Amino acid sequence: MWYSIINNEGGYMTLEDFIDENRNEIDDIIKSIIPNFDFDDEERENWIMNDEGLYGWALSGGVVDI
């Protein structure tokens, strides 16, 4: 399930869009914890929902529903 967030311009975007726009940063964070882990967008979504730092980043970015 993809969740909506409000971007800095006040518009809405999906979590999929958020992941697409921040993929490198999200991947760097995950790889700093699990260096050789192979993951896809579903796994990135799980990390965002379950990692305190990624969750907080998403909330500060205007997450509407997680």
C-alpha positions as CSV (number, residue, x, y, z in Angstrom):
1,M,0.0,0.0,0.0
2,W,1.3,3.4,-0.9
3,Y,0.7,6.4,1.4
4,S,0.3,10.0,0.5
5,I,2.6,12.8,1.7
6,I,2.5,16.5,1.2
7,N,5.6,17.8,-0.5
8,N,7.3,21.1,0.1
9,E,5.2,22.8,-2.5
10,G,2.0,21.9,-0.7
11,G,1.0,19.2,-3.2
12,Y,0.4,15.6,-2.5
13,M,2.6,12.7,-3.6
14,T,2.6,9.0,-2.9
15,L,5.1,7.2,-0.8
16,E,6.2,5.6,-4.1
17,D,7.1,9.1,-5.4
18,F,8.8,9.9,-2.1
19,I,10.9,6.8,-2.4
20,D,11.7,7.6,-6.1
21,E,12.8,11.1,-5.2
22,N,14.9,10.0,-2.1
23,R,16.0,6.5,-3.2
24,N,19.7,7.2,-3.0
25,E,19.5,8.7,0.5
26,I,17.1,5.9,1.7
27,D,19.5,3.3,0.3
28,D,22.5,4.9,1.9
29,I,20.8,4.8,5.3
30,I,19.7,1.1,4.9
31,K,23.2,0.1,3.6
32,S,24.9,1.8,6.5
33,I,23.0,-0.7,8.7
34,I,23.0,-3.8,6.5
35,P,25.8,-3.3,3.9
36,N,25.1,-6.2,1.5
37,F,21.3,-6.3,1.8
38,D,19.4,-6.4,-1.6
39,F,16.1,-4.7,-1.3
40,D,13.2,-3.4,-3.4
41,D,10.6,-0.6,-3.0
42,E,8.4,-2.8,-0.8
43,E,11.4,-3.3,1.5
44,R,12.2,0.5,1.5
45,E,8.5,1.1,2.5
46,N,8.9,-1.3,5.4
47,W,12.1,0.5,6.5
48,I,10.3,3.8,6.4
49,M,7.5,2.5,8.5
50,N,9.7,0.7,11.0
51,D,12.9,2.7,11.3
52,E,12.6,5.6,13.8
53,G,14.9,7.9,11.7
54,L,13.2,7.2,8.3
55,Y,9.8,7.4,9.9
56,G,10.6,10.8,11.5
57,W,12.0,12.0,8.2
58,A,8.8,11.0,6.4
59,L,6.7,12.7,9.1
60,S,8.7,15.9,8.9
61,G,8.2,15.8,5.1
62,G,4.5,15.9,5.6
63,V,3.4,12.2,5.7
64,V,-0.4,12.1,5.9
65,D,-0.8,8.4,6.7
66,I,1.6,5.7,7.6
